[in-house]
């Protein structure tokens, strides 16, 4: 009789989710060799190759893809049993504010891990613009906030610095139009940089969409009716970075700043801040789209 170990399965899922052994080790607070050893033991136990290591990147084999679905269910059931049968020291609510355009891909992973660690603590996620989030934080309406800013501010901690990228529809041609149609938010922090960069190069532009709604911007851009700008690695799957070959100007980098993450704010807030730091530093160090070693 062979028994699967939850700890080993958790390492396997982390490799798939975090984009490779190195980042999974950081996420799990383990050494890279420890994670590699757990993967090796899992493969030996099952007598299957779960990872395809033949290329430059590590990818899941067909067996690995099949195991991944079972592993997620087993880990979730394990965590549910522990949380239901064990007294939890922490209860309540913590409020996290995040700008619309950097919710993905990091925040869902933060919430998933935090819920596993603090199942009786509810996270209220507020998505808005950086300026509004800073005002809410000053009024004490948020425990933690993230902002996208051109530089660090007093009381902030920079958790990632990412370049702005021009974003368009997959295979689109809106960026070739004259003037270039832009889809922007009225209070978008990236709007001044987009416009000033185009003006500096003498490239004509027009506002195709100006809205408060990010979904409207995404729909317009995905229909190839306009272009937009987002931080590298945060664009949704139905949009892509535009390779213009230098036809559009380079855009400046922006900082993702964390407010409220200092020590002394309680174990729950500090734990959430630690997960935010961890996941956004991963985002800042490498893309999360592929499984790489």
N, C-alpha and C positions, 0 to 999 in steps of 0.2 A: 504494500500500500504506500503510495507516494502522496505527500502532503505539500501543498503550496504554502509558502510563507508570505504573510501580508507585507512584511518589511521589504522583502525582495520584490514583490509585485509593485510596491509603492515606488521603488527605485526605477523599475521598468517603465512605469507610467510617467515618472518625472523626466526620463530621457526622451520619451516621445513628446511630452508637452513642452519641455523647456528648450528643446532644440539640440540635444546632444549630451554626452557624458559630463563634459566640463561644467556646463551651466546647470545640469541636474544636480551635480555634487554641491554647487553653491546654494541651490534652492533647498536641498535637504540637509545642509550643514554637515556634509560628509566629505571625505577626501575623494578625489577622482578614482584612485585605486580601489577604494572600498566599493564605490558604485560599480566599477568594472567587474570586480570580483562577484558581486551579487548577481549581475547579469550573466556571468559565466556559470554560476551555480544553477541559475534558473534554466539556462539552456541545457546544461548537463542533466538536470532532473527530468526535463521533458524530452530530452533526446532530439531537440529541434533547434535550428538556427532561427533566432528571432530578429536579428539585425543583419542587414546586408552591408558588409564592410568592404566590398570590392571596389567601390568608387571613391571619389574625393570626399563625399559626404556619407554619413551613416543614415540608412533608411530602414524602415521596417520591412521584413519579409512578409509573404502572405500569411505565414503562421503567426508572425508578430502582430499583424493587423487583427487577426482573429482573436489572439490572446488579449489584446488591448481592451476590447469591449468587455470581456469577462473580468479582467483585472479591475477595471473601473467599478464594476458592479460589486465585486468582492470587497474592495477597499471602502466603498460607500456603505455597504452593509456592516462591515467591521466598525467603522466610525459611528454609525447609527447605534449599534449595540452598546458601544462604550459610552456614548453620550446619554443614552436612555437609562442605563443601569448605574451610572456613576454620578455622584453628587458633583455639581459644577459650582465652582467658587465665584463665577462671574455671570452676571445677568445685566440686562438693561439695553441701552441703545447708544450707538456712536454715529455721528453725522460726518460723512465724507463728501466734500465738494470737489468735482472734477470738471474741467472744460469739456465741452461736447466732443471735440475732435481728438482727444487723447484717451477716451474711455477704452477703446480697443487698441491693441490686444491685451494690455496688461491688467486692467481693472477686473475683468471677470476671473482671472487667475488669483488675484489678491482676495476677492470675495470668497472664492471657493475654498482656499486654504484657511482663511480666517474663520469661516463657518465651521470647518473641521476642528479648529483649535478652540473656538468659543461658540459652541452651538446654541447657547442661550442668550447670546448678545446679538441684537439686530443692528445691521448696518443700514442706515438710511443714506442712499446715494443721491446726491443732488448734482445735476448737470447744468452748467450755465457758463457764462463768460468770465474770464479771469478777473476783470474789474469788479463785477458783481459779487463773485466769490470772495474777493478780498474784503469787500464791504460787509458781507455776511459774517466773515471770520472776525472782523473787528467788533461786530455787535454780539459776538458769542453764539451765533446761530449754527456754526460748524465747529466740530472738534479738530478736524484736519481738512486742509484744502491743497489742491495742486493748481498751479498756474502756468501759463506759457508766457514768458517775458523775454525781452531782448537782453536783460541782464539780471543779476541777483539783486534782491531788495533787502532792506533791513528786516531782520527776523525770519528770513527765508533760508532754506537749505537746498542747493541745487542737486537734484538726483539724476539728471541727465541733460546733455546738451546735444541737440539734433539739428541738422540742416533742414531748411525748408526746401521742398521739392515741388515742381510744377506737376499737377495731377490732371489727368484727362480720362476719357473713355478708352477702353482697350482697343488699340488699333485706330484711334480717332484722329481727326484732322482739324479739329476746331482751332488748335494752336497755329495753324497755317493761315488763318483768315486775317484780313486786314480791313478794319482794326481787329485786334484780338478780343474776343468776347470773354469777359470775366464774370464768374459767379462768386459773390462774396457776401459775408455777413456784415450787417450794419456796424456791429461792435467787434468785428473780428480783429484780433491783435496782429494778424499777418497782412491785413489789407494795406496799411501804409507802405510796408516793405515791397509788396507786389507792385504797387503803382509807382513808387519811386524808382524801383529797378527798371521798369519798362520806360519810364520817362528819361532816365539817365542814358539809356541806349537809343532814345528817339523812336521807340516802337509805339505806334498808335494803339489805343485800346478803348473799349467801351464797356460800360456796366450792362451785362446781359441780364443778370439777376442780382438784386440787392434785397436781402431778406433777413429775418430773425430765425428762420427755420433751416437747420442743417440738412434735413431731409430734402427740402426743396433744392438746395445746392447740389446734393448728391444726385438727385434725379436729373437735374439739368446737365450736369457734367457727364453722367453715364449715358445720356442721350446724345452726347457729342455736340452739344449746343454752346458749351463754354468750357473754360479751364479754371482751375482753382489751385490753391497751394496748401500743402499739409506737411507736417513734420515727417521726416524720413521713417518709414516703417509703421506709420499709423493709418495709412490709407486702407479703406475697406477692400474686400476681394473683388468687388465689381468695378473698381477704378484702378488705374495704374500710373506709375510715374512716367512722365513724358520724356522720351529721348529725342531731343531736338537737334542734337549735333551742334549745340552752341547757338541755335537760332533764338533762343530765349535766354535772358540774363540769369546768372547765378543768383541765388537768394541767400540771405544771411542765416546763420544758425540762431536758434532760440533755446532758451533754458527752460527746463521743466523744474519749477521750484515747489518745494514742500513747506507749508506753514503749519505749525503746531506739533512738530515732531520731536521737540526737545524733551529731555527727561523730566520727570516729576509731574507728568500729566496723567499718571495712572497706568497700570499694567495693560489694560485693554487698548487704550489709545497708543501706547508705545509699541505694542505688538502689531497693531494695524500699520503704524508708521514704518516699522521694520519691513513688513511685507511690501509696502509701497516702494520703499527704497530699493529693495532687492529686485523687484520685477522691472522697475524703470531703469535701473542700472544695467540689467540684462538687455533691455530694449536699446539703451544707448551704446552698448558694446558690440552688438551684432543683431542682424535681422532675426525675427522669430518665425519666418515663413517656412524655412526648410529645416530638416533634421540634420544637423551638422555636428561633427565631433570637435 
